[in-house]
């Protein structure tokens, strides 16, 4: 049995930590949308008319959690760098837009100045940016074997 081409740090981040965050976000969006909006877009008051958007957000986060927790752990794909790249690239696209929404809500100066963050800002930013950076490192090949074929590494 050969070593996996996927380093442990990526496995833990993307098959355990991030799916838990995405599931928690989905639960928050579905059951506590007013709390979610007040923590991420405080300038927008919650209204029940926004409910369909939160249901969409719930579905998106659950899809990301599923791919992280199930697809990346499955026997057929757990060591397939191509599947990991595709899955994490799709997730990174989502992260770009979620991060942009945080920047838009907080303002660029606030987003990039941790001294101005409260606990809610810190949690929202750090639990988004840390996995996003991990995806960018993975997609850039940081820590991955240098020579990879198009086939699953065995």
C-alpha positions as CSV (number, residue, x, y, z in Angstrom):
1,X,0.0,0.0,0.0
2,X,1.5,3.3,-1.1
3,X,1.2,6.6,0.7
4,X,-1.6,8.8,-0.3
5,X,-0.7,11.8,-2.5
6,X,-3.1,13.9,-0.4
7,X,-1.2,15.3,2.6
8,X,-2.9,14.8,6.0
9,X,-3.3,18.5,6.7
10,X,-5.5,18.7,3.5
11,X,-7.5,15.6,4.5
12,X,-8.3,16.9,7.9
13,X,-9.1,20.4,6.7
14,X,-11.4,19.3,3.8
15,X,-12.9,16.0,5.0
16,X,-13.5,17.0,8.6
17,X,-13.1,20.7,9.5
18,X,-14.7,22.3,6.5
19,X,-17.7,20.0,6.2
20,X,-18.5,20.6,9.8
21,X,-18.3,24.4,9.2
22,X,-20.5,24.1,6.1
23,X,-23.1,21.9,8.0
24,X,-23.1,24.4,10.9
25,X,-23.7,27.2,8.4
26,X,-26.5,25.3,6.7
27,X,-28.2,24.7,10.1
28,X,-27.8,28.3,10.9
29,X,-29.2,29.4,7.5
30,X,-32.2,27.1,7.7
31,X,-33.1,27.3,11.4
32,X,-31.7,30.7,12.5
33,X,-31.6,33.0,9.4
34,X,-32.0,36.2,11.4
35,X,-28.9,35.3,13.4
36,X,-27.0,34.5,10.3
37,X,-27.9,37.8,8.6
38,X,-27.1,39.8,11.7
39,X,-23.7,38.3,11.9
40,X,-22.7,38.5,8.3
41,X,-24.7,41.4,6.8
42,X,-25.7,43.5,9.8
43,X,-26.8,46.4,7.6
44,X,-29.7,44.3,6.3
45,X,-32.6,43.7,8.6
46,X,-34.0,40.2,8.6
47,X,-37.3,39.8,6.9
48,X,-39.3,36.5,6.3
49,X,-39.4,37.5,2.6
50,X,-35.7,36.6,2.6
51,X,-36.4,33.0,3.6
52,X,-36.0,31.5,0.0
53,X,-32.5,32.9,-0.2
54,X,-31.6,31.2,3.1
55,X,-33.0,28.0,1.9
56,X,-30.9,28.3,-1.2
57,X,-27.9,29.0,0.9
58,X,-28.7,25.9,3.1
59,X,-28.7,23.7,0.0
60,X,-25.4,25.2,-1.3
61,X,-23.6,24.7,2.0
62,X,-25.0,21.1,2.3
63,X,-23.8,20.3,-1.2
64,X,-20.3,21.6,-0.3
65,X,-20.4,19.6,3.0
66,X,-21.5,16.4,1.1
67,X,-18.6,16.7,-1.4
68,X,-16.1,17.3,1.3
69,X,-17.3,14.7,3.7
70,X,-18.5,12.0,1.2
71,X,-16.9,12.5,-2.2
72,X,-13.4,13.2,-0.9
73,X,-13.6,10.3,1.5
74,X,-15.0,7.7,-0.9
75,X,-12.8,4.7,-1.6
76,X,-12.8,5.5,-5.3
77,X,-11.8,9.2,-4.9
78,X,-9.9,9.6,-1.6
79,X,-6.5,9.5,-3.3
80,X,-7.4,10.9,-6.7
81,X,-5.8,14.3,-6.9
82,X,-7.9,15.2,-10.0
83,X,-11.1,14.7,-8.1
84,X,-9.8,16.7,-5.2
85,X,-8.7,19.5,-7.5
86,X,-12.1,19.7,-9.2
87,X,-14.0,19.5,-5.9
88,X,-11.9,22.1,-4.2
89,X,-11.9,24.4,-7.3
90,X,-15.7,24.4,-7.3
91,X,-15.7,25.1,-3.6
92,X,-13.2,27.9,-4.0
93,X,-15.5,29.6,-6.5
94,X,-18.2,29.6,-3.9
95,X,-15.7,30.9,-1.3
96,X,-14.7,33.8,-3.7
97,X,-18.3,35.0,-3.7
98,X,-19.0,34.4,-0.1
99,X,-15.8,36.3,0.8
100,X,-16.8,39.1,-1.5
101,X,-20.1,39.3,0.3
102,X,-18.3,39.7,3.6
103,X,-16.1,42.4,2.2
104,X,-19.1,44.2,0.7
105,X,-20.9,44.0,4.0
106,X,-18.0,45.0,6.2
107,X,-16.0,47.2,3.9
108,X,-12.5,46.6,2.7
109,X,-10.8,48.5,5.5
110,X,-12.8,46.6,8.2
111,X,-12.3,43.2,6.6
112,X,-8.5,43.6,6.5
113,X,-8.1,45.1,9.9
114,X,-8.5,42.4,12.7
115,X,-8.2,45.1,15.3
116,X,-11.7,46.3,14.3
117,X,-13.3,42.9,14.3
118,X,-15.7,41.7,17.0
119,X,-16.0,38.0,17.9
120,X,-18.7,37.5,15.2
121,X,-16.6,39.2,12.5
122,X,-13.6,37.1,13.5
123,X,-15.5,33.8,13.3
124,X,-17.1,34.7,10.0
125,X,-13.9,35.8,8.4
126,X,-11.5,33.2,9.8
127,X,-13.8,30.2,9.2
128,X,-14.2,31.4,5.6
129,X,-10.7,32.6,4.7
130,X,-8.7,29.8,6.4
131,X,-10.3,27.0,4.3
132,X,-10.3,29.2,1.2
133,X,-6.5,29.7,1.6
134,X,-6.1,25.9,2.1
135,X,-8.0,25.4,-1.2
136,X,-5.7,27.9,-3.0
137,X,-2.6,26.2,-1.7
138,X,-3.9,22.8,-2.7
139,X,-4.9,24.1,-6.2
140,X,-1.4,25.6,-6.5
141,X,0.1,22.2,-5.7
142,X,1.7,23.1,-2.3
143,X,2.6,19.9,-0.5
144,X,1.5,17.6,-3.3
145,X,3.8,15.2,-5.1
146,X,5.6,16.9,-8.0
147,X,5.1,14.2,-10.6
148,X,1.5,13.2,-11.1
149,X,-0.2,11.4,-13.9
150,X,-3.7,11.8,-15.1
151,X,-4.6,8.6,-13.4
152,X,-5.4,7.9,-9.8
153,X,-2.2,7.6,-7.8
154,X,-1.8,4.0,-6.5
